[in-house]
């Protein structure tokens, strides 16, 4: 019987969370900043599946058909989910379906966290406040950052694990791995959340020991002594295990970033220094987005801090014989932890924290300090719901559920009026589908271009192979763009060409083979971005010195004249990918061995049930 109120509360939470999808169903997709990037990834993944490639690494449509290794560096969960939805639904409905799953998942995860500290109506209210929080709506509508929106699902579950009296190593590691497979900046935040919770636990346990005194501690060792000795160990174990489970993505992304211009991801306008609270760079678009994000930070952190302050000022229960300082365990113990977390997030929005951003490992990878509003939204929603909702064990109040419904309606209306981004003709789903069908391709991602090259020089409309007199002949000019924002299309330059025959035997996403017969020694320039994972062969032998560099990053092979030469390119799994998979499978195997008794008990129960 107790399950019925819990299911009703969860149903209300999911219903409110799904209200955020209504504007997308009524008006169509919101084409925010990253909409094209994610939609193109979904379409390319679905096309790779149709071609028999289960786990694609190369996105062939990028750079106007020259491709890029996007799937190595961008975590797979979002593009796998988007492609899977594309197999089940019309592509015009996939963005709304993706957002619906994210909102519902975030609401369900927050409901699970709220049930530990609040009444059931309070859990539903917390789920509504988080799933339709200003930052998540900003992420879904204005930014269309699908990976970060999907990372909002495991974030409350990670906070729940960190608030438990004893840190669950396996659960925390699995949630960290889920974040790594979903969104890299969110995973960095998750790692620092774990560090923050570990230091908090260690400090709390140390204060507990200090308060009890040496003599009493020697006679009756308090629980804090065990925590003091194990907090860092358990936190470190969770961090290592989580990263090992995610090695299938992490190891190749870390190792192969040396081959691409990954530094472009934190170029001008994309650095932490350019995005502190209410900063000003002089670039209108960036400053407008920063202004919106700054107000969201003020509202989120302000509401959370006010709620935390009210809860801290409430009269605490009289202490009994228990410890004087405790790690987060009950609702009143979680309040200081969450309030302190909000305070840290606020300080990191200010320019005075610049030294921390440049000192702490990988923290600058977040690019924008306001990305910390993702975990801050969890803390703010939980604290605000704690203030507004009845205490655990109190009688169910329909007014709290009504408040959740009203908030959901208001938040969805606000997002539709202020954050929704109408689609230009070239951004519509139908236009992106047409690009995939006709093979024209689309603009590439700067940070995935080969190191030392400029993918801005790749012209739209290039043929698969060109025979040129010099390796740098017939290059594009990225000093100006046309009205569409693309580089000017390819215009043949006869003075740079070499007469000859070109025969494309096959050209697939992971392999190609062409035969060329130039009238004289020439350089065959393939419409293919060079990357170490591509194994290039000339007449069956490794390309070696015959492959020469080119400014636009395209594969260029020196071929002899007056004879047929065969050029082959194959994209196969490299050693770092195999090592990453081995580490992930090994860690998963160890977890299965650890859970073997539980599996055996479950199998015995099933056999007993079948015998009945």
N, C-alpha and C positions, 0 to 999 in steps of 0.2 A: 504493500500500500504506500510505503514511503517513496516508491519510485514514481508514482503518478505526479505529485507536485514537482519533483525534479524534472520530469519530462515536460510538464507544462511550462515550467520556467525556461527550459532550454528551447522549447518551441517558440516562446515569445522572443527570446534572444535572437534566434535565427530569423524569425519574421522581420524583426526590426533591422537586422543586419542586411537582409536582402532588399530593404527599401532603398539602399544606396545604388541598386542596379536599375531602378525604375527610370531614371533619366536616360540611361543607355538604351533601354528597350524602347522608349518613346521617341528619342531623338537620334538614335544611332550612336556609333562609337564616338568617344571624345578623343580627338587626335592631338594629344599632348606632345610634349617634347620628344619622348622616346617611342611614340606609337609606331612609326615606320620601322624602327630598329627591331622591335619585338615581333611585329606582324611578319616582316620578311624572314625572321628566324623561324617562326612557326611554319610558314609556307615552305621554306627550304627543307625543314626537317621532314614534313609530310611527303615532299617530293623524293627525298632520299629514301624514306621507307618504301615508297612505291618502286624505287629502283633496287630494292633489296639491301640497302645499307641501314643496319639497325642503329648503329651509334655513329652518326656523321661527325667528322672533324673539320671538314672544309665547306664553306658556304660559297658555291660557285657563282651566284648571281651578283655578289658584291664587286665593287670596282668595275662596273659595267661589263661583267662577264669574266673578269680576270680572277675573281675569287679572293677569299681571305680566310685565315684559320680562326674564325670567330668562335666556333664551338669548342675549341681548346681552352679559351680564356674566359668565356662567359659561362657561369654555372648552368648545369643542364636542366634543372627541375622546371623552370618556367617555359623553356622552349619545348620540352617534351610534353608538358601538360597542354600547352597551346596547340601543338601538332595533333595530340590525341583528340582534343575537342574538335579539331578540324576534320577528323575522320568520322565523327558522329553527327556534326551539325553543319549547316551552311556557314561558310566563312564569314558572312555578314553578321552572324550571331555569336561568333566565337569570342570577340572581345567582351561582350556583355556576360557570356557564360563564364569566362575566366574571372572577371571581376566578381561575379556572384559567388563562385567557389571561394575566392579569397575573403570576401566579406563574411560569408557564412563560416568558413574555417576560423577566421579571427574571432568571430563572436563565440563559437563553440569552445575554442581554446581559452578565451577570457572567462567564459562561464565556468569552465573547470577550475580556473584559478580562483574565481570569486566564491565558489562553493566552499573552498577551504577556509575562507576568512569572513564570509558574509552569509546572510540568510539567502534563501532561494530567490526571493524578489530582488534582493541586493545584487545577487550574481547576475540576474537578467539585466539589471540596470548597468552594472559594470561592463557586461558584454556589449550593450548598446553604445555606451560612452566610448568604448575602445574601437569597436568595429567601424563605427561612423565618426571617429574622432576627426577633428579638423585636419590633422596631418595625413591620415590615411585617405581621406577624400581628396586632399591636395595631391597626394601621390597617384591616386587612381585617375583623376580627371585632368588636372593641369599638367602633370608630368607624364602620365601613362607609363610609369616605371613598374612594369609587370613583375620583374624579379623582386624588387623591394616590397611590392604589395603582397606577393606570395610569402615573403619572409615574415610578414606580420602574423602568420598563423603559428609557427613554432615559438615566437618570442614570448608570449604569456606563459607557455609551458616551461620555458627555460627559467623565467622569473619564479614560477612556482617551485621548481626544483631547488633554486638558490635560497628560497625562503624556508625550506624544510630544516628541522633541527639538525639533521645529519645529512650532509650533501650526498645524494645518490650518484655515485660515480658513473654507472652504466647509463642511467637515464640522461644525465647531463651530457655525457659524451655523445649519445645518439642525437640529442637535440642540437648540439654544436655541429655535428656532421650534417644534419638536415639544413642548418643555416648555410654551411659551406656549399652544399649542393644547390642552394636556392639563390643566394645573393652574397657576393664577397664582402661588400661594406657591412652588411648586417652581420655576417659571421665575425668580422673584426670587432664589431660592437659586442657580440656575444662573448667573445674571448675576454674582452676587457670587463664585461659584466661579471664573468666568473672570477677574474682577478679581484675586482672590487668586493664581491661577496666573500671571497677567501680572506682578504685582509680584514674585512668587517668581523668575520667569525673569529679570526685570530685575536683581534683587539678585544672583542667581547670576552673571549675565554681568558685572556691575560688579565683583564680588569677583574674578572670573577676570582681568579686565584689571588690577586693582590688584595682584594677586599676581604677574603676569608682569613688571611693571615697564615704564616708558615706553620705554626703549631697545630692549628685546627686542620690545615690541609694535610699535615703528616699523619694525623690520627684518622681522619676521614677524608680520603682523597676525593675531591669534588668532581662532578662530570666535566667541568671546564678544563681540568688537566688533560683529559683524553682529547678534548677538542683542540686544545692548544698544540698538542703534539701531532694531531692528524689533519688539522684543517688545511695546512699547506700541502700535505702529502695527497690528500683526497682531491683538492683542487687541481694540483699538478697532474695527477693521474687522469682526471676527467679531461683536461686540456689535451694531453698527449694522445689519449685514446680517441677523442673526438676527431683530432686532426688525422690520425692514422686511418680511421674509418673513412674519412673523406679524401684519402690519398689518391684515389682514382681520378679525382678532379684536381686536387691541390698540387700534386707532384708535377704533372705535365705543365700546368699553368705557371708554376714557379720556375721550372727549368727552362721552358721554351720562351719565356718572356724576353730572354736575352737576344732572341732572333728578331724581335719586332720593336717598333718605336713606342714601347709601352709608356714612356715618359710623357707622350703627348696627352695622356689621360689627365694629367695634372698641369696642363699648360695654362696660359693666361685666361682668367675668368673661371678656371676649374680648380683653383688652388684654395686651400683653407684661408690663406691671407686675404683673399678677395671676398670672403663670404661671412665675415663676422657680423654680429647683430647690427642691422641697419647700416651696413657698410655702403660705400659709394665708389664705383670704379670708373664711371663715366660712360660705360657701355649700357645703352638704354634697356635692352632686353634682360641682361644679367641683373641690373639694378632693380628692375620691376619684379623679377622672380624673387630676389633677395628680400625686397620690401615685404612681399606677401609672406614668405617663409619666416621673416622676423616677427611679424604680427602673430603668426601661428605659434611661434615659440613663446611669445609673451603670454598669450592666452593659455596654452597648455601648461607651461611651467608655473604661471601665476595661479591658475585654478588648483593645480596639484599642490603647490606650496601652501596655499590658503587652507586647503582641506587637511593637509598634514599638520599645519600649525594648530588648527582647531582640535584635532585629535590628540595632539601632544599636550594641549592645555587642559584636556578633560582630566578629571580626577581618576588616577589609576587605582586599581584594586590594591588593598592593603597587602603588603608582602608577607608571606608566611615563612616557612622554614626553607623555602627554596633559595636558589642563588639570587644575588642582588642584581646581576647583569646577565641577560640571556641573549642567545642568538635568536633570530626570527623564528617564532614557533606559533604563537597565538596572534590574533589580529593586533593587539596593542604592541606586541614586540616587532611586528612588521612595519609599523608606522615610522619609527626612527630610520630604519634601513631605507625605505622608499623615499622619505623626505630628504635624507642625505643624498640619495641618488639624484633626485631632482635638482638639489643644490649644485652638485657636481656638473650636471648637464648644463645648468645655467652659466656657471663660471666658464665652461668650455665654449660658450657662445660669444664670449667677450675677447677683445684683442689682447687683454692681459694674459690670456692662456696661450699665446702664440708659441712660447717656448716649449710648452708641453706637446703641442701638435708636432713640433719639429724634432722632439727628443724621443718620445715614446715610439717603439717600433710599430710601423705600418699604420699608425693613427692618422697620418696625413693622407692615407689612401682613401679615407672617407670623402675627400674633396670638399664637402660642405659640412660645417659644424651642425647645421640644423638637421642633418640626418639622425642625430642623437634623439630627435623627437620620437623616433620609433619606440625605443625602450621607455622614454619618458612618458609616452602616451599610456603605456601599460600601468606605470606607477600612478599617474594622475587619475586615470579612470578608476582604479581600485580605491584610492583614497577618497575621491569624490563620491563614489557609491557608498563607501563606508559612512560618510557624513549624512548622505541623503536617505539611506535605506535603514530599515530596522536592524537591530542587533541580531546576531545569530541566536536562534531559538525563539525569537519573538513570533507573534502571530502574523500570518501572511497579510500583507497590505496591498490591496488592488491599486491603491494610489501610486505605489512605487512602479508597478507594471505599467500603469497609465503614463507615468512620467517617462518611462523608457520609450513607449510608443510615440509620445509627443516629441521627444528629443529626436528619434529616428526620422520622423516626418520633417521636422525643422532642418535637421542636418542635410537630408537629401535635397530639400528645396534650396538651401544655401549653396550646395555644390552645383546644382543645375543652373542657378542664376549667376554665380560668380566664378566658378572654376571650370565649367564645361568649355571645351575648345572645339569649335566647329571645324570640320575637315575641308581643306582645300581639295580641288579636283584631283591633283596628283597624289594626295594622301589617302583617298578613299580605298576601301577594301577592293572594289572592282578594278581600280587603277593598278593596285599592287598585284592583283591576280593577272592582269594583262601583261605586266612586266615579266612575270614568271613564264607566261605562255609564249610570248614572242622572243624571249631570250635577250632582251635589251640590257637587262641588269640595272643596277642602281648604284648610288654613291657608296663608297667603302667607309670603313671606320679608321680614322687616322692612327689610333694607337695599335692597330693590328697590321699596319703596313710593314714591309720588311725594313729592318734597321738600315739607315743610310739611304733610303729611297724616299721619293715624294709621290704618293699615290694620287695627288692632285693633278699630275701630268698625264694620267691615263684618260684617253679620249673615249667618249661613248661611240659605239658603232665600229669598233676595230674588227678586222677579219681575224679568224683563228690564228693564221700564220702570215707573217710578212717576210720577204727576202730583201735585205737592205745592204747597202755598201759599207756602212759603219755601224758599230754596235749602238751608238747613240743617235742614229738617224730617225727622222720622222717622229720625234718626241712631241708631246703636247706642251701647252703653255698655260700654267695655272695662274698667271698674273692677272687674268680677267676671267669673268664668268658670264654666261648668258643670263637672260631674265629668269630662267627656272632655277638658278643657283647651281647648275651643273657646268662642268667644263665644256667648252665648245666641242661639237662633234668632230669626228675624224675627217680630215680632208687629205686625200692622198697627195704625196709629194713625189712626182715621177723622178726627179733628179736624185733622190735617195734610194730608189728601188733598183733591184737586180732582176732581170728577166728570168723566168724559170717556171717550173710546174710545181704545184702543191697538191697533195692528196691526203685528205683527212680520213684515216681508216676507221677510227672511232674516237669519240670525245665524251667521256662520262665524268661523273662527279669525283671519282677517285682514281681514274686512270685515263690515259689518252695515248694515241699513237698516230703520228703523221709521217708522211714521206715527202721529201723535197728534192727537186732536181734543178739547182740554179745553173745559169749559163756560165758563171764564174764563181770564185770563192765569195761566200756571202755570209751574212749573219741572219739566222732564222730567229725572228722574234715571235714568241708564242703569246697569245692572249691568256697568260697565266702568271700570277704573282709567284715569284720565287720564294721558297720556304724550305728549310732543311729537311722537313718530313717528306718532301717530294724527291723521289729517287729518279734522277734524269739520266737516261742512257742514250748514247749516240752509236748507232749500228750495233747494239747489243752490249756495248762496253760502257762503264761509268764515264760520265761526261768529262769530269776532271777539268783541265785547263781550257777545254773547248767551250765551257760555259763561262761567260763573261758578265760582269755587272753592268747594270743600266740604271739611269737615274730614276725612271718611273717604276722600277722594281720588277719588270716583266722578265720572264725566263728568256735568255738570249744565248744561242748556240752557234758557234762558228762551224760552218759546213763547207766541205770542198765543192768545187765547181765541176760541171760536166759529168755528174754521176748522181745516182739515187742514194740518198741518206735517210735513215729511219731514226726518228726521235721518239723516245718513249718516256712517259712520266707516270710514276705510280706513287700513290699516297698510302703507305702502309703503316702499321703500328710501330712506333719507335721504342727504344729501350725504356725511356722514362714512362711511357704509357704502360708498358708491361709491368714495370716495377710498381707503379701506382696501383694497378689492379691487384697485383700480388699482395701488397700491404693491406689494402682494403679487405680483400677476401680473407687474408690471414687474421686480421682483427675480428672480422665477423665470425670466423670459425672458432676463435677463442671464446667469444661471447656465447656461441651455441654450446660449446663444451661446458661453460660455466652454468648454463641453464639446462644441462642435460637431465638432472633429476626432475626438474619441473616438467620437461617434455615426457619423461618416462611415466610420471604420474598421470599426465593428461592422456597418454596412450592407454594406460591401464583403465582409466575411467571410461574411455570410449569403448574398449573391449568389453567391459562389464555391462555397459549400456546395450551393446549389440547382442550380448548373450541373453539379456532380458527379452 
